[in-house]
Amino acid sequence: MPRIRPEIEPLKPYLGGPGIEEVARLYGVRDVAKLSANETPLAPFPEVQEVIAAAAADINRYPDLRCVDLTEAMSKAVGVPGEFLWFGAGSSALLTNTARALGGPGRSFVYPWPSFVMYRVNAALGGAEAVEVPLDETHSVDLEAMSEAIRADTTLVYLCNPNNPTGTYRTQDEVRKFVEQAPEDTVVVLDEAYVEFVQAESSSQAVSMALERPNVVVARTFSKIYGLAGLRIGYFIGQPDTLYSLRKAQIPFTVNALAQTAALAALDFPERMAERYEMNRRGVEQLESAFEDRGIEYVPTQTNFIWFRLGPKTSDAIQALLERGTIIRLMIGEWTRVTVGTRAENDKFLADLGRVLAEV
C-alpha cells in the first residue's frame, strides 16, 4: 500500500455531485435541473464560443505561460498594472498554490467554517494546522473571532466574501478593518469568487487593499458569472513581490490556451454581464419568496445560491429530489444549498421540492 502523508489520509477525494447525464440515465428522467455547483445556467456568449472553436486548431502548442494578452486586457478591466495579476486553473488552484507556498510544520491556516471546502483541504495539502472559526448566529463570517484566532504561527488566512455556502456578506468597511488588524507577515486571501453577484454594495474595495498591503491578495474567477467553469481559469490580484513568491508553488502551463482565449473574449461584454446579474437577482427573489411562503428557513443571499434548512430528513429529501431530476447540494446537518438557475429550472426545483416535502 502507498504510504500516504498522515495529513492527507483523513481526506476524501473531491467527487462533487452527479452530472446531468448521470442523473438522467440512473433515474430515467428527461428534464434535469443541475442546481448544485454554483455555475451560471447560461452558456458562454456566442462570440466566446466562436473563439474557443477557432483556438482549438492550435492546441498542439503549449499555452502562453505568461498569459500576455489576457493580462493586458484584465489590467484595463480591473484597473491595475499587469504585474499585479496572476492567473491559474481556476481561483481554487491558486488558493492551493498559496497553501503550498505558505504551509509546513509548525504553521497554521485560519478560515471560517462552514466555508469553501478547499480551505480545509488546502490546510492538509500545505501541511499546516487548520484553525476553523465558526460562523456567527446569522451564518456570517465572524470577523472578530477570526482576528482573535490568528496566532504567531498563522501564515495564511482565507476569507470568503460573500461566503460559500451561506451566501452571507461582510461590508467592505468591515473587511478593511479586519485586514488592517492582521499581522504584516500573515497573508490574507480575500476570496471574491461571487463578487459579481453582490447587491449590497456597488463596488469592492478589496483590490485597493491588495494594492496597499503586500500581505493581501484578492481571488476571483471566470467560473461563475462568465460561464467558463468547464475551462478552469481564475486570477489573483496582489503586489508583484507577493505574487512572485506564491507562484513558486505553481506548476507551469496550468492555464490552458482555450481558457485564456475564452476569458479574453468574455471581457468584451460588460453590458451582457449586467443582464446576467439582473437575471440572477430575479431568480434569488423568486426562490427566497417561495421559501418565505412555505415557511422554509433560509439565509438571504448576496450570491447565486441560497443556504436553506430542510430539517431532520434533509438527506432523504435531497435523494428524492435527485430521483425527480433536480440536483442540489447536500451540505451540513439540516442545511443545504441550491444554486439559482433559469426561471424554468427554478420552477422545476420548487415544484419538485413541494412534492418531496409532502412525502418525506
JOMOGI-V582423 format. One record per residue. SS is DSSP state (hx for helix, st for strand, lp for the rest). OMEGA is omega in radians with two decimals (none if undefined). NEAR is the number of other ideal C-beta (glycine too) atoms within 10 Angstrom. Layout:
# JOMOGI-V582423
SS/OMEGA/NEAR  SS/OMEGA/NEAR
This chain:
# JOMOGI-V582423
lp/3.11/3  lp/-3.14/3  lp/-3.10/6  lp/3.07/10  lp/-3.09/10  hx/3.10/9  hx/-3.07/17  hx/-3.03/11  hx/-3.10/9  lp/-3.09/8  lp/3.01/13  lp/3.08/6  lp/3.13/5  lp/-3.07/9  lp/-3.08/6  lp/3.12/9  lp/3.13/16  lp/3.11/17  lp/-3.09/14  hx/-3.11/13  hx/-3.13/9  hx/3.13/12  hx/3.12/21  hx/-3.12/15  hx/-3.07/11  hx/-2.98/11  hx/3.05/13  lp/3.13/9  lp/-3.14/16  lp/-3.07/6  lp/-3.11/12  lp/3.06/21  st/3.14/26  st/-3.07/19  lp/-3.01/27  lp/-2.94/22  lp/3.12/16  lp/3.02/22  lp/2.92/18  lp/3.12/23  lp/-3.06/21  lp/3.10/16  lp/3.01/9  lp/3.11/21  lp/-3.12/19  hx/3.13/7  hx/3.10/13  hx/3.09/23  hx/-3.14/14  hx/-3.12/12  hx/3.06/17  hx/-3.14/18  hx/-3.13/11  hx/-3.10/11  hx/-3.10/19  hx/-3.12/11  hx/-3.06/7  hx/-3.06/11  lp/2.94/11  lp/3.13/6  lp/3.02/7  lp/3.12/10  lp/3.08/19  lp/-3.07/16  lp/-3.07/11  lp/3.11/11  lp/-2.97/23  hx/-3.09/11  hx/-3.14/13  hx/3.12/25  hx/3.14/20  hx/-3.13/13  hx/-3.13/18  hx/3.09/22  hx/3.11/15  hx/-3.08/10  hx/-3.08/11  hx/-3.14/17  lp/3.08/12  lp/3.06/18  lp/-3.08/11  hx/-3.11/17  hx/3.09/14  hx/-3.09/23  st/3.10/20  st/-3.09/25  st/3.12/26  st/-3.12/27  lp/-3.00/20  lp/3.11/25  hx/3.13/27  hx/3.09/22  hx/3.11/19  hx/3.06/28  hx/3.13/25  hx/3.07/20  hx/-3.14/24  hx/3.11/31  hx/3.13/26  hx/-3.13/17  hx/-2.99/18  hx/-3.09/21  lp/3.12/22  lp/-3.14/11  lp/3.10/9  lp/3.11/9  lp/-3.12/17  st/3.04/20  st/3.12/28  st/3.09/28  st/3.11/25  st/3.10/28  st/0.04/16  lp/3.08/22  lp/-3.09/22  lp/-3.00/22  hx/-3.11/14  hx/3.07/22  hx/3.12/25  hx/3.12/18  hx/-3.08/19  hx/3.07/26  hx/3.11/24  hx/3.14/19  hx/3.14/18  lp/3.14/24  lp/-3.13/17  lp/3.08/25  st/3.11/17  st/3.07/17  st/-3.06/18  st/-3.08/15  st/-3.11/21  st/3.04/11  lp/3.12/18  lp/-3.05/14  lp/3.10/7  lp/-3.10/11  lp/3.13/17  lp/3.07/19  lp/3.14/28  lp/-3.04/17  hx/3.11/20  hx/3.11/14  hx/3.08/14  hx/3.13/22  hx/-3.13/16  hx/-3.11/12  hx/-3.14/17  lp/-3.09/19  lp/3.12/14  lp/-3.12/8  lp/-3.12/14  st/-3.13/21  st/-3.06/23  st/3.04/25  st/3.01/28  st/3.08/25  st/-3.11/26  st/-3.08/26  lp/0.02/28  lp/-3.06/24  lp/3.01/26  lp/0.45/21  lp/-2.96/23  lp/3.11/26  lp/-3.10/25  lp/-2.97/23  lp/3.01/24  lp/-3.08/22  lp/-3.13/12  hx/3.09/19  hx/3.10/10  hx/3.14/15  hx/3.13/23  hx/3.11/16  hx/3.11/14  hx/-3.13/22  hx/-3.11/22  hx/3.12/11  hx/-3.08/14  lp/3.10/20  lp/-3.08/14  lp/-3.13/8  lp/3.05/10  lp/-3.14/20  st/3.09/25  st/3.08/25  st/3.07/29  st/-3.04/28  st/-3.09/28  lp/-3.12/22  lp/-3.06/24  lp/-3.01/24  hx/-3.10/24  hx/-3.13/20  hx/-3.01/24  lp/3.08/19  lp/-2.97/14  lp/-3.13/11  lp/-3.03/13  lp/-3.11/6  lp/3.13/10  lp/3.04/18  lp/-3.03/16  hx/-3.14/25  hx/3.14/21  hx/3.09/16  hx/3.13/23  hx/3.11/25  hx/-3.09/17  hx/-2.96/13  lp/-3.12/18  lp/-3.14/17  lp/-3.13/21  st/3.02/28  st/-3.13/26  st/3.13/25  st/3.08/28  st/-3.00/24  st/2.98/25  lp/-3.03/24  lp/-3.01/22  lp/-3.01/24  lp/3.12/21  lp/3.09/23  lp/-3.10/21  lp/-3.08/25  hx/-3.09/17  hx/-3.14/11  hx/3.05/23  lp/3.04/20  lp/3.10/27  st/-3.08/25  st/3.02/23  st/2.96/25  st/-3.13/24  lp/-3.13/30  lp/-3.03/18  hx/-3.12/14  hx/3.12/10  hx/-3.13/20  hx/3.12/20  hx/3.14/12  hx/-3.11/16  hx/-3.11/23  hx/3.12/16  lp/-3.14/9  lp/-3.12/16  lp/3.06/20  lp/-3.08/9  lp/3.03/9  lp/-3.13/12  lp/3.13/18  lp/-3.01/27  lp/-3.02/17  hx/-3.14/19  hx/3.13/22  hx/3.13/26  hx/-3.13/21  hx/-3.11/23  hx/-3.14/25  hx/3.12/25  hx/-3.14/19  hx/-3.09/21  hx/-3.12/23  lp/-3.06/17  lp/-2.98/13  lp/-3.14/15  hx/-3.13/9  hx/3.10/7  hx/3.04/13  hx/3.11/15  hx/3.10/11  hx/3.12/11  hx/3.07/21  hx/-3.12/16  hx/3.10/10  hx/3.12/17  hx/-3.14/25  hx/3.08/14  hx/3.11/13  hx/3.09/20  hx/-3.13/22  hx/3.12/11  hx/-3.08/17  hx/-3.14/25  hx/3.10/18  hx/3.13/11  hx/3.09/17  hx/3.09/20  hx/-3.08/10  hx/-3.07/9  hx/3.13/12  lp/3.12/6  lp/3.14/17  lp/3.14/12  st/3.11/19  st/3.10/22  lp/-2.97/16  lp/2.98/26  lp/-3.05/21  lp/3.05/28  lp/3.07/26  st/-3.11/27  st/3.11/25  st/-3.08/25  st/-3.00/23  st/3.14/14  lp/3.10/24  lp/-3.02/14  lp/-3.14/10  lp/-3.09/15  hx/-3.09/19  hx/3.09/14  hx/-3.13/14  hx/-3.13/22  hx/3.09/23  hx/3.12/13  hx/3.06/18  hx/-3.14/25  hx/-3.13/22  hx/3.06/15  lp/3.10/20  lp/3.07/20  st/-3.06/27  st/2.99/23  lp/-2.96/26  st/3.00/18  st/-3.04/16  lp/-2.99/18  lp/3.07/12  lp/-3.11/12  lp/-3.09/15  st/-3.14/20  st/-3.04/22  st/3.06/25  st/3.07/27  st/3.07/26  lp/-3.13/27  lp/3.00/24  lp/3.11/15  hx/-3.13/12  hx/3.13/11  hx/3.09/20  hx/3.11/22  hx/3.14/14  hx/3.12/20  hx/-3.09/25  hx/3.11/19  hx/3.11/12  hx/3.14/21  hx/3.11/24  hx/-3.14/11  hx/-3.10/13  hx/-3.11/21  hx/3.07/16  hx/-3.07/7  hx/-3.03/9  lp/none/17
